[in-house]
């Protein structure tokens, strides 16, 4: 049994894994994406819950049986200058990006056996400071810390934990946040490939990290950034 968080990148990931024959459970706060996913992929099971709600998440996920893989992909990106960030911005960023991933992993690890894999969707902003990303960057650095600590603690149980760290990916959220050329072009100029990433270019590495083909890969953050870090 697999559990995937079906928002943005997670939505395409669910569809890809379903096509590969995996049993997929998709989780989202919103009913619309889940209904669309279920219509297109009837074999996928869905769970509607606000992952920022600790108790509701535990209640919703407790009945699940054996889980072979988990992708923590739920996230929000509140991009503002440091001095404009509010307490609400900070709390929401960490409730969704960090607390939810911690909670879901803690719930599901007890349902995993040797050979299971966890993939956390982090960000290049967790590895490299990006102007205007303070709260978001902090939250993704926390996810990378979670990845390494879980790799250390769960490794003896033969459960692997890794992160993917993409730069801007052209999901709906990515397009909304980077639609202004004045903002986007300076970042693109630092990417040797000269563009932002497509959703499939994150989905495929996640599939690899979930599979036995990455059986000796554990505790790593995989940058998916077109070469940004090579020159920065």
C-alpha positions as CSV (number, residue, x, y, z in Angstrom):
1,X,0.0,0.0,0.0
2,X,1.3,3.5,-0.9
3,X,0.3,6.8,0.5
4,X,0.9,10.0,-1.5
5,X,0.0,13.6,-0.7
6,X,-2.0,14.7,-3.8
7,X,-1.3,18.4,-4.2
8,X,0.6,19.9,-7.2
9,X,3.5,17.6,-7.9
10,X,1.7,14.9,-5.9
11,X,-1.2,14.9,-8.2
12,X,0.9,13.9,-11.2
13,X,2.8,11.5,-9.0
14,X,-0.4,9.7,-8.0
15,X,-1.3,9.3,-11.7
16,X,2.1,8.0,-12.6
17,X,2.2,5.5,-9.8
18,X,-1.3,4.3,-10.6
19,X,-0.2,3.7,-14.3
20,X,2.8,1.7,-12.9
21,X,0.4,-0.5,-11.0
22,X,0.9,0.8,-7.5
23,X,-1.9,0.9,-5.0
24,X,-2.2,4.6,-4.3
25,X,-3.9,6.5,-1.4
26,X,-4.1,10.2,-2.2
27,X,-4.5,12.7,0.6
28,X,-5.6,16.4,0.2
29,X,-7.4,19.1,2.2
30,X,-9.5,19.9,-0.8
31,X,-12.2,17.7,-2.2
32,X,-11.9,19.0,-5.8
33,X,-8.5,17.6,-6.7
34,X,-9.4,14.3,-5.0
35,X,-12.6,13.9,-7.0
36,X,-10.8,14.7,-10.3
37,X,-8.1,12.2,-9.5
38,X,-10.7,9.5,-8.6
39,X,-12.6,10.1,-11.8
40,X,-9.5,9.7,-13.9
41,X,-7.9,6.9,-11.9
42,X,-10.7,4.9,-10.2
43,X,-8.3,2.5,-8.5
44,X,-6.8,5.3,-6.4
45,X,-8.2,5.6,-2.8
46,X,-8.7,9.1,-1.4
47,X,-8.6,10.7,2.0
48,X,-9.7,14.2,2.6
49,X,-8.1,15.9,5.7
50,X,-6.4,19.1,6.5
51,X,-2.8,17.9,7.2
52,X,-2.1,21.0,9.3
53,X,-4.6,19.6,11.8
54,X,-2.6,17.2,14.0
55,X,-5.5,15.3,15.6
56,X,-7.6,15.1,12.5
57,X,-4.7,13.7,10.5
58,X,-4.1,11.0,13.0
59,X,-7.7,10.0,13.0
60,X,-7.9,9.9,9.2
61,X,-4.7,7.9,8.7
62,X,-5.0,5.5,11.7
63,X,-7.1,2.9,9.8
64,X,-4.6,2.5,7.0
65,X,-2.9,-0.9,6.7
66,X,0.6,-1.7,5.6
67,X,2.4,1.2,3.8
68,X,5.4,0.6,1.5
69,X,6.0,4.2,0.6
70,X,5.3,7.8,1.7
71,X,5.7,11.0,-0.2
72,X,5.4,14.1,1.9
73,X,4.4,16.7,-0.6
74,X,1.9,19.0,1.0
75,X,3.2,22.6,1.1
76,X,2.6,26.3,1.0
77,X,4.9,29.0,-0.3
78,X,4.4,32.4,1.2
79,X,7.0,34.5,-0.6
80,X,7.5,37.9,1.0
81,X,10.4,40.1,2.2
82,X,11.5,39.2,5.7
83,X,10.1,42.4,7.3
84,X,6.6,41.8,5.7
85,X,6.1,38.3,7.0
86,X,3.4,38.1,9.7
87,X,3.0,35.6,12.6
88,X,0.2,34.0,10.6
89,X,2.5,33.6,7.6
90,X,5.1,32.0,9.8
91,X,2.7,29.7,11.6
92,X,1.0,28.5,8.5
93,X,4.2,27.8,6.7
94,X,5.5,25.6,9.5
95,X,2.2,24.0,10.2
96,X,1.9,22.7,6.6
97,X,5.5,22.4,5.5
98,X,7.0,20.9,8.6
99,X,4.6,19.8,11.3
100,X,2.4,18.0,8.8
101,X,5.3,16.0,7.4
102,X,6.6,15.1,10.8
103,X,3.1,14.0,11.9
104,X,2.3,11.9,8.8
105,X,5.7,10.2,9.0
106,X,5.3,9.4,12.7
107,X,1.9,7.9,12.0
108,X,2.9,5.8,9.1
109,X,6.3,4.5,10.1
110,X,4.6,2.0,12.4
111,X,2.8,0.6,9.4
112,X,6.1,0.1,7.4
113,X,8.3,-2.9,7.0
114,X,11.8,-3.4,5.8
115,X,12.2,-2.1,2.3
116,X,9.8,0.9,2.7
117,X,10.8,4.3,1.5
118,X,9.9,7.9,2.5
119,X,10.5,10.8,0.1
120,X,10.1,14.3,1.4
121,X,9.5,17.1,-1.2
122,X,11.9,19.8,0.0
123,X,13.3,22.7,-2.1
124,X,16.4,24.3,-3.4
125,X,15.5,27.0,-0.9
126,X,16.3,24.6,1.9
127,X,19.9,24.3,0.6
128,X,20.5,27.9,-0.6
129,X,19.2,31.2,0.6
130,X,16.9,32.9,-2.0
131,X,15.8,36.5,-1.6
132,X,12.2,36.8,-0.2
133,X,12.0,33.2,0.8
134,X,12.9,33.4,4.5
135,X,10.0,31.5,6.2
136,X,9.7,29.1,3.3
137,X,13.5,28.5,3.2
138,X,13.6,27.9,6.9
139,X,10.7,25.3,6.7
140,X,12.5,23.4,3.9
141,X,15.8,23.4,5.8
142,X,13.8,21.8,8.6
143,X,12.5,19.2,6.2
144,X,16.0,18.4,5.2
145,X,16.9,18.0,8.9
146,X,13.9,15.7,9.3
147,X,15.1,13.6,6.3
148,X,18.6,13.1,7.7
149,X,17.4,12.3,11.2
150,X,14.8,9.8,10.0
151,X,17.4,8.2,7.7
152,X,19.6,7.7,10.8
153,X,16.9,6.5,13.1
154,X,15.0,4.3,10.6
155,X,17.9,2.9,8.7
156,X,18.3,0.0,11.2
157,X,14.7,-0.9,10.4
158,X,15.7,-0.9,6.6
159,X,13.4,2.0,5.9
160,X,15.1,4.6,3.6
161,X,14.4,8.4,3.8
162,X,15.5,10.9,1.2
163,X,14.4,14.4,-0.1
164,X,14.1,15.9,-3.5
165,X,15.1,19.6,-3.6
166,X,13.7,21.2,-6.8
167,X,14.1,24.8,-7.8
168,X,11.0,26.5,-9.3
169,X,8.8,23.8,-10.8
170,X,5.9,24.9,-13.1
171,X,3.0,23.7,-11.0
172,X,0.1,26.1,-10.5
173,X,1.7,27.4,-7.4
174,X,5.1,27.8,-9.2
175,X,3.5,29.7,-12.1
176,X,1.6,32.0,-9.7
177,X,4.7,32.8,-7.7
178,X,7.1,33.3,-10.6
179,X,4.8,34.8,-13.3
180,X,6.6,38.2,-13.2
181,X,9.6,38.2,-15.5
182,X,11.3,40.9,-13.4
183,X,11.3,38.3,-10.6
184,X,11.8,35.1,-12.6
185,X,14.5,36.2,-15.1
186,X,17.3,36.9,-12.5
187,X,16.8,33.3,-11.1
188,X,16.7,31.8,-14.5
189,X,19.9,33.5,-15.3
190,X,21.6,31.5,-12.6
191,X,20.4,28.2,-13.9
192,X,22.7,26.9,-16.6
193,X,19.8,25.2,-18.5
194,X,18.1,28.6,-18.6
195,X,14.6,27.5,-17.5
196,X,12.5,26.3,-14.6
197,X,11.6,22.7,-14.2
198,X,8.5,20.7,-15.3
199,X,6.5,18.6,-12.9
200,X,7.5,15.3,-14.6
201,X,11.2,16.2,-13.9
202,X,10.4,15.9,-10.2
203,X,8.0,13.0,-10.4
204,X,10.5,10.7,-12.1
205,X,13.3,11.1,-9.5
206,X,10.7,10.5,-6.7
207,X,9.7,7.3,-8.4
208,X,13.3,6.3,-8.5
209,X,13.8,7.0,-4.8
210,X,10.7,5.0,-3.9
211,X,11.9,2.0,-5.9
212,X,14.4,-0.7,-5.1
213,X,16.7,0.7,-7.8
214,X,17.7,3.3,-5.1
215,X,18.1,0.6,-2.4
216,X,21.4,2.0,-1.1
217,X,20.4,5.7,-1.3
218,X,19.5,6.9,2.2
219,X,19.6,10.3,3.9
220,X,20.3,12.4,0.8
221,X,18.9,15.6,-0.5
222,X,18.7,15.5,-4.3
223,X,18.9,18.9,-6.0
224,X,16.7,19.2,-9.1
225,X,17.8,22.6,-10.3
226,X,19.2,22.6,-13.8
227,X,22.7,23.2,-12.5
228,X,22.0,26.2,-10.3
229,X,24.3,25.0,-7.5
230,X,27.2,24.4,-9.9
231,X,27.8,28.1,-10.3
232,X,26.5,29.4,-7.0
